[in-house]
Amino acid sequence: MERAELTETLEDAGLSPYQADAYVTVLELGSAPVTRVADASGVPDPRIYDVLRDLESAGYIETYEQESLYARANDLDEIVDDLESRASRFTAATEEIERRWNEPSVEQSTVSIVTRFETVIKNADEFIREAETQVSVSLGVDHFERLRPALRAATERGVRVNLSIHTPNGGTESLPDAEELREVCSEARHRQLPSPFVVIVDRTKTCFAPHAGSTNEYGVLVDDSTHTYVFHWYFLTTQWDTWEPIYTALDGEPPIEYIDIRYCVRDVAPLLRDGATVRVRIEGADTETGADRLVEGTIADVVVPGADESVDAGTIASYGGRVGLVVDTDDGAVEVGGWGAMVEAVEAHQITVVDVE
């Protein structure tokens, strides 16, 4: 570091220009008469004694008599500690400035508007790494690379990952291959149209940003199950259900796991009409107490909007109303609903079809 840069840095640390100049001069000369310090520095003679006295009070130097008044640098430990402390405060201030810059405009809100996509994708990465049961993702191939490590870690933990990926102009040449997809998701679908960025985690958290062609750059962060439910339906109906799978780890043979009761009802309703016995294991929550609840038994009936013969089993949007299962257990019949269930006894979080006879 050049002398001028060093003195400028010391000024940033709180010394005056004369103090910084005099202190660097004392460091260079070692122990020296005050008059020599004045000659070697840019401090005017009438000011040198006041400047050195201030430096001595601050602990930078000490003065002593030896035929004339001398000055020498003090022990460096205290000075170094002081400068390192100042540097740490600058670092902390920088981080706080960045946090406040990214902070939502409405504090303590469950829905926040942010101004940069970088904030959205950083939160998405964190949410996915904390996921416990399910992740739904709609993104482009460029953002896929950014989130690939987080998606891989979630898949390795046994989290159900539904990945909707879109490519420029709908082409397939830049799509990840089956081996890459196997590492990062449970099922993947290719949406052949530009699409917003959406990440939905564990029914409660959402990250959303409009597609690249949007006029304004902004993002929405949600930490609330009710608002997330809206994005969940958006994902199902526009990013997922209407597009064909390009990879799936699901083979359709029991045990079959469902994280959305509508897909379970769609698949088991025809089996029940044909007289099959379907055994299930359902992990969920009691709708009155919120406590975890496990339901095991056979499906006695399904609850669908209208007569089940009128339901289009190929389109999940047909199940937009109340959907549920009636399960015969050792303790009697139990009604099970899906996300946000209120009239049923249990809200299902994960349904496993154990066996079909």
N, C-alpha and C positions, 0 to 999 in steps of 0.2 A: 504494500500500500504506500503510495506517495505521501510526502509530508503534508501537502495541501489537503489531500483526501482525509488523512488522519485528523488534522485540526478541524476540518469541516464535520467529521463524525463526532468529535468531542463537543463541538458546538451543538450538534443535534442532541447530545446527551445532557445538555444543560449548562455547559461552560460558555462564558462570553468569548468573543474572538480574541481579546488580549489574553484571557486566562488560558485558552487552548494553545495559543502561540507560545506563551511562557512555559506551560507545562511540557510541551513537546521539546522545547529548548533545554529545559532542565534534564529531561530524559536523555537527550543527546550528549550533553556536557558532563553528566554525572554530578559530582559535587563541584560547585563553582561559585565564585563571588557574585553577588547580586549585580554588580556593575557589568560583569562579563555577560550575565544572562540578558541584561538590557541591551548590550551591544549586539549580541548574536540573534536577538529576537526583533520583532517589529514593534515592541512595546515602548512607548516614549519614556525617557528617563524619569520625568515627574510622576509617572503612573506606576512604575515598576514595583515600588514598595507596597502600594495598595493592592496591586494584582497578586503579588506573591503572598501577602497576608491573607487574602481571600482564599487562595489555593491551600494555604496551610490550615485555615479554619475548616475547609471542606475535606481535609485529610489527604490531599494529593501530594503535598511536599512538606518538608520541615525546614526551618531556618535555624542557624546557629552562628555564634560568634567565633571567628578564628582570624585575629588581626583585623578582619573586616567581616561584614555580614555575608554568610554563605547560604546557599540553598541546595537541597538535594531531594530526590524523589523519595517518597515514603514507601513502606512495604506495599507490594503490589496486590496482596490478597484482598484487602478491603476494596481497592479500586476495581479489581477484576470482578469481585462479587457484585459491586454496585452496577457496573456496566452490563453484566450478564442478567441481573435483575431487570434492568431497563429493557434489554433485548427481549426478555421473556414477556414483559408487559406489552411491548410492541406486537409480538407474535399473538398474544391473547387478544389484543385490540383488533388485529387484523381478522382473526377468526370470528370475533363478535360482530364486527362490521359485516362480514360475509353472511353470518347467520341472520342478522337483522335485515339485510338486503333481500335474502330469500324468504324471510318470514311472511306468513300470510298477513293480509291487511287487517283481518278480524281475528283477534287473539282468542284462543280457547274455543274456536268454532270447530264443528265437525266437518264442514266443507270449506275448503280454502282455495282461493285463486292465487296462482303464482305467475310470475312474468317470464320465466325462462323454462325451456324444455329440459335443460340440464338438471334443474331442480326436480322435475317430474321423474326423470329416469333414475336419478340417484335415490329417490324415495322408493321407486319400484324395485330397485335392486335390494334395498334394505328390507322391504316388506316380503319379497320372495324368500330371502335368506331366513326370515323369521316364520315362514309359513309352517303350519302344523298339519293341515288336512288337504287343502285344495288351492290350486292356482289356475286362473284362466287368463290367457294372454293373447292379445292381438297386436301384431307389430310387423314392420318391414324387415327385410333381410339385414339391413345395416344395424338396426337396433337389436336384432337377434344376436348378433355377434357380441354386442355390449352386455347383454343379459345372459349369455350362454353359461358362464360359470355359476351364476345364482340358480338358474334353471336346473343345471346338472346336479347341484348340491341338493336342491329340493327333491328331485326325482330319486336320488340315492337314499334320501330319508324316508321314502315311501309316500311322499305327497303326490296326490293326483294332479297332474299338470296337463291341461288342455291348451294346445298351442295352435292359434290361427295365424298363419304367416302369409303376407302378401308381397308380391314382387313387382318391379317396374313393368308396366304394360302387360301384366298378367303372364309373363313368360316363366318357364320352368327351369331355365338353364342355371339360374343362381340359387335355386332351392337347395337346402341341405339334403344329403342323401339319407337313406333309411338308417344307416349305422349312426350317423350324427344325431338323428332324431331320437333313436332309441335311448341315447344317453341323457336326453334333456326333457323328455315328455312321456306321458302315457298315451296320448293320441295327438296327431297333428292334421290340420286341414289347410288347404291352399285356397285363399281368397284371391280371385283374379281381378280385383279392383283395388284402387288406392283406398286406404282406410286410416281412421284415427288410431292413435296408440292407446291401448287399454290394458291395464293389469288389475285383476280382481283377486284378492287374497282372503281366504278363510271367512268369506261371507261378510266381512266388516270393512275391509280397506280397498280403496280404488285409487288408481292413478290414471288420468286421462289427459290427452293432448290432441288437438285437431291434426289432420293430416298435413303434409308439407305444403300443400297448395292453399292453405288457409291464409286469409289476409293478415290476421294478427297472431303473434306468437304468445300463447298463454297455456296454462295447465290447470287442472282441477285435482286436488287431493282430498280424499274422503276417508274419514275414520268413523263410520256409522253404518250399521247394518241396513237401516231403512233406505238411505240414499244409495248404498251399494246395490241393493236389490234392483233399483232402476237400471243401473249399468249392467247388472247380471242379465236382465231380459234383453237389453240392447245387444249384449255379446251373443246370447243364444240365438236371437232371431236374425241378426245381420252378419255376424262374424263366424258363426259356427254351424247351425243346423242346416242351412241351405247349401253347404259346401261339402264335397266328397272328401273322405279321409285319404291322406297320402301316406300315413303310417298309423298303426295302432298296436299296442301291446295287449289288447283285449281280444280273446279268442272266442267269446260267446259261450263258453262252457263253464258250468259251475265249478268253483265259486265265482260269481260275478259281482263286482262291486259297483255301486251307484252312489254318486254324490248329489244327484238331483232326482227327486222322487218321480218327476214326470217321465223320465226315461225308463225308470223301473216299471211304472204303470203301463206305459206304452208297450213294453216287452212282455209283461206277464198277463195282461188282459186277454190276449188271444189264447194263451195257455190255459187260463181258467175256463174260458168258454169251451175249450176242447176237453175239459175234465181233468186236467193235470193237477197234481198236488205240488205246491211250491212252498218250500221251507225257506224262511228268512231269518237273518240276525240283524237287528237294527240298533245302532248306537245313536242316541240323541239326548234330548233334554225334556224334562217334564214341563208342560206348558204353564202349569200353575206355580210351581216352585222354582223352576229354572235348574233344578238339580239334574245331574247326569242320570240317564235311564237306559237300560238295556231291555230290548223286547225280542224274544225268540219264539217262534211258532210257525204255523202255516197260514198262508194268505187265504182268508175266507171270501174276501170281496175287494173290489176297487171302487173308489169314489172318483167320478169324472164329471165334467160339465155336460149335463144332458145324458141321453142314452148313449152307452158306450159304442153302439153300432154306428152312431153318427160321427164318431171321432176319427179323424184322419190320422192313422197310426204313424204315418211317415213324416208328419210335421208337428214339431213340439209346440208350435204356436197354437195348435188346436186345444192344448191343455192349459189355456190361460186362466180358467176359473179355479174353483176349489178342486184339488186333486189329493187323494189320500189312499191309504190301505187300511183294511180291517184285518187284524191278525189274531187268530185263535192261539191263545197261550194256555199254559197250565192253570193260570189264574183267571181265565175268561178272555173275552174279546177286548182288544185294544185298538182304538182308532189312532192312526199315525198320519200326520201331515208333513208337508215340506217346509221349506224356508219361511219363517214368519207365521207358522201354524198358531191358531188361536182357539178354534173350536174343537180340535182334536186333543187327545190326551198327551201326545208326544210329538215333538218336532224332530224329524229325522235329520241327522247329520251325515250318516253313512249307512247305506242299506246293502247287505250282502245276501244275494240269492245263494243259499247253501246247497240246495238240491232241488231237482225237478223230476217228478215221477209221473 
